[in-house]
Amino acid sequence: MRLVKITAAVAAVFAVMVFTFSSLKKYESFYLAPLLPERGELSAAGRAEDALYQKIQEFAERRNIPPENARIDPVWKAIPGYNGLKVDVRASYEKMKANGRFDERRLVYKEVPPAVHLKDLPPRPIYRGHPRKPMVAFLINVAWGDEYLPSLIKTLHDYGIHATFFLDGSWTKKHPDLALMIAEEGHEIGNHAYNHPDLRTKSASEVADQLKKTNQAIEAAVHVKPKWFAPPSGSYNQTTVDVAHRLGMRTIMWTVDTVDWNHPEPLAMVRRVARETEAGSMILMHPTDSTAKGLSRLILALKNKGYAMGTVSELLSEKRVDDGKPNGRGEP
């Protein structure tokens, strides 16, 4: 008798479930069917989306550029790294899915940093930026030539270019107004030692004294602590580089020298410097008559070669320069 009751209860539950499922199917057919796409339509849309996503993925695999680590070069010493470039597949898909068509112009890229940065390298001088970065920097060492500074600054201002000025400490102490004028124009300020010594012949403590006194003069004049140091006359040894590093500064040399202190004919100087300049070059100059007269032509010549111009910090950063091509100047 008890078994009969259990069987009847199970049958009743099963009947309720069948009735509920049947009711839901009827509800779906009557109320929801008009709102849902046909199964064939949904499948086709899914296939189109899958095909678009896959096409973006395939394109990304061919176009992605790996980052390049900072490294020590046997000739150029410390060379900064350079960001890679990667297609953001999901973001690109979101921009294209509305019309369902692949459009290279709507691809979204993101930069990929290298694993080894300039700050990870041991103290070494820096002669150039990354050779695949289509940018150059002007290094303007200032220990004299006050009369030419206004002309240089005006030319840079007219072209919207910022340079890195390496200031002699004793000069800065005598001309805080000129140092401030340079800084207020947005130019970067570096350390050029205190009174133009040959640092290669100095002890570590003497080098430290030169650099500290210069930083103090610069901070008093423009309220900036330099992070780049340029040895006077390019004279240094490893002790010089190590002392600067302990004081929070990297040692900057140059790739191309205007030799403007020797008063070259401006046009001849411009032609030679433009010819020797490559991507990543750092161009050394001073406030001289030759540079004051030739700077505008030099800027135009470098622009014609496709180079952006910026500060040392901008050149040595890993950030890519957009020249209209996702992969910079070279091929992937």
N, C-alpha and C positions, 0 to 999 in steps of 0.2 A: 504493500500500500504506500509506504514511504517512497519507494523507487518511482512509483507512478506519479506522485506529486512533484518530485524533482524533475522528471522528464517533462511534465506539463509546464513547469516554470521555465525551463530552458527553451521550450518551444515558443512560449509567449515572448520571451526576450528576443529571440531570433526574429519573430514576426514583427516586433516593434522596429528592429534594426532595418529589416527589409523595407518596411513602410517609410521609415525616415530617409533612407538612401534613395528610394523611388521618388519621394517628395522633393528632395534636393535636386535630383536630375531634372525633374519637371520645372523647378524654379529656375535652374540654370538655363534650360532651353527657352523658357518663356521670357524671363526678365534680363538675363545677362548676355544671351547670344547676340543681340543686336549691338552690344557694346564691345564685343571681342572680335579681333580680326579672324579671318578664316585661317585654319591651320596651315594651309599652303602659303598664305600671305606672311604669316609670322615666321615661317621657316625661311622664306626667301629673304625677308629683312634681316634675319639673323645671319644668313649666309653672306649677305652684302657687307654687314658690319664686320664679320669675321675676315672677309677678304680685304677690306680696307685696313683693318688693324694689322693683318699679316703683311700687307704691302708696305706699311710704314715701318714695321719691324725689319723687313728685308732691306729697305732703303737705309735704315739706321745702321745696320751691320756693315754696310759698304761705306758709309759716310763718317762714322764715329772716328775721332782722332784721339789717341791715347795721350795723356799728359807726359811731360818730359821733366825728369828730376833735375834739381840743382846738382852741380858737379864741380870737381876740381879738374881743370884742363892743364896739361903740361905747359902750354904757351900762355893762355889767357887767364890762368889762375881760377878764381872763383867765378862761376857762371850761374846766374839764377835759373830756376826752373820756369816752366811755361805751362799754363793750364791746357788740358785737353778739351775736347768739345764732343758732346754727346747729344743725340736726338732724344728729347723727352717724348717717348712713344705715346704715353697716356695723354699728355697735354696736347700733342699734335693731333691725336685721334679726336679729342673733344672739339678741336677747332674745325675738323673736316667732316664730322659725322652728320651734320645738318644736311649737306647736299650729297653725302655719300661718295664723294670723288676725291682721289688723291691729288693734292696740290702742293708742290714743293715749296711754294711761297708761304704756305701756312705752317710749315714745320716750326716747332719750338725747340730751341737748343738750350743746353745748360753747360756751364763750364765745370770741368772735373779737375780738382787740384792734384798736384804731384804728391808723391809720398815723401820726397826729400826736398826741404826748403833751403833757401840761402842761409837762414839762421841756424840750420843744422850743420853747416859746414864748419870746419876749423878756420881760424883767422887767416885769411889770405887777401891780398889786394884784389880789387875788381876793376878790370879794364874795359868791360863791355856788358851790354845787356844780352838777352837771349838772341841768337842769330836768326831765329824764325819770327821774331817780333818786329813788325814793320814800323818801328819807332826809333828815334834818335834823341839824344839829350845834349843841350849846351851846358858846358861847365865853364863858368866865368870866374876866374881867380882875380881877386881884387886886393892889391896892396899899394896901388898907385893908379894914376890915370883918371883922377876925379873929373877932369874936364870932359871926358868922353862918356861918362856914365849916363847923363840925361839923354843923350842921343840913343845909346843902346837900349835904355829902358823904354823910350818912346817907340822905337821900332818894334820891340817885342810886344808892347801894348797894342800897337796898330794891327799886328797879325794875330793877336790873342794867344800868344805863346808864353809859357812860364819856363824859366830856366833855373838852374841851381847856381847860386853865387857863393863861392867859397871866400870868406872874409878873413883877412889878416887881423889878428887881435889888436895890434897897436894902431892900425888904420881905423878900425872900428871905434877904438877909444877916442881918437881924434875927430872922427866924423860920424857920430851917432845919428845925426840927422839924415845923412845919405844912406846909412845902413837901414834906418827905419823906412825911408822912401822905397828902397828895394823890397823890403818885406811887405809893405802896404800894397805894393803892386801884385802881390800874390806869389812872388818868387820864393823858392826854397833857399834856406840859408845853411851853409856848411862851414866847417872849421878849416882854416888855412895856416894854422900855427900863429905864433905871436909876432915875430919880427923876421920872418923869412930866413930861418936858419937852415943849415944842411943837417937834417935830422939823422942822416946815416952815421954821422960822427958823434952823435950825442948818446949819453947813457939813458937808461930807462927812466930814471928820476928826472933828468933834464927834459926828455920828451914829454913826460907827464906834466911838468911845469908849464911847458909851452902850450900844451893842449888845454889844460885847466884854465890858464889865464885868458886864453882866447875865448873859451866857452863863457867865462864870467863876463867878459866885455860884450859878447854877443847877447847874452841873456839880459844884461843891463840895458842894452840899446833897443832890442826888438822883442824881448820876452819869449825867446825861443831857445830850446836846447838842441844843438845840432846832433844829427845821428850819422852824418857823413863827414869824413876828414880827407882833405887833399894835401899831401906833403908838398911843401914848396920845392919848385924845380923838379918835382917827381923823384926826389931823393929820399930813399927809405931803406930799411932792412927789416928782418922779421921782428926785431925788438920794437921798432916803430909800430908795426901792424898790431903786435900783441898789446902794447900799451893803449893804443887807440881802442882796441876791442874791449879791454878792461874798463875803459871809460864810456863804453856804450856806443862806440862809433866804428863803422866799417871804413876801411881805407879805399879811396877812390883814385884810380889813375885815368888814363884816357886811351881812346882807340885812334883818333885822328887829331893831329896838332895843327892849328892854323899857323903857328910860328909867327904870330902877329907882332910879337915883341921885336922882331927883326925888321919891321916896317915894310912888308912886301907890298907890291902893287895890288890894290884891292881886287881887281877882276881876275888877275892871275891866281891870287890866293883862293878866291871863290871857286874857280874852275878845278883847281887841284883838290881842294877839300871835298867838293861835291863828287869828284871822280873816286876818291878813296873811301867815301862813306858808304857803309853797308847797313843792313838792318841790324839794330842793336848797338850802333856806334855811339860812343861818347866823344863829343867834339870840344877840345880845349881852346879857350880864347881868353882875352884880357880886354880891359877898356883901353883900346888904342885907336889911333886914327884909321888904320887899315880896316879894323873890324867895324868901327862906326860907319865907314863908307861902304863896306861890303856886305854887312849883315842882311840887308833887305834882299839882295840878289842871292845870297846863300840860302835864305829861307825859301825863296821861290824855286831855286834849283832842287832843293830837297823835297819840296812838295811835288815837283814834277816827277821825281823818282818814286813817288807814292808813299813817302814816309810821314808819319805823324811826328810831332815834336813835343817833348814834355820834360819834366824834371827828372832828376836821378831816381827819386822814389817811384815815379810813374814808370820809368823805363825798366827798373829792376823788379817791379812787382810781377807776379805770375799772371795777372789779368791779361786776357787776350785783347788785341787791338782789332776792331772791326774795320776791315778795308773793303767790305762788300763781298768777301768770300768767307764761308764758314771755316776754312782751313788756313786763314792767313795768306801769306805770299806763296808758300810752297804747295806741293801736292801731298795728299794724305799718305 
